[in-house]
């Protein structure tokens, strides 16, 4: 799955399960990414972050490449 550029420019909304599912769905290990996102949402790390920043944090902390835009 590829990321959507327009969506990357928007803020990530931790309160929407669909946001968490969308981002996690861009990765082969979506379960691990989903758990990571929920943890980071819970501790406020990604509150008011743009999607791009969330992907960069996933790469930094989990080592997963940022999905390619199509």
Secondary structure, DSSP 8 states (H G I E B T S, - for coil): --B-HHHHTSB--TT-HHHHHHHHTTSTTHHHHHHHHHHHHHTTTTTT-BHHHHHHHHHHHH------B-
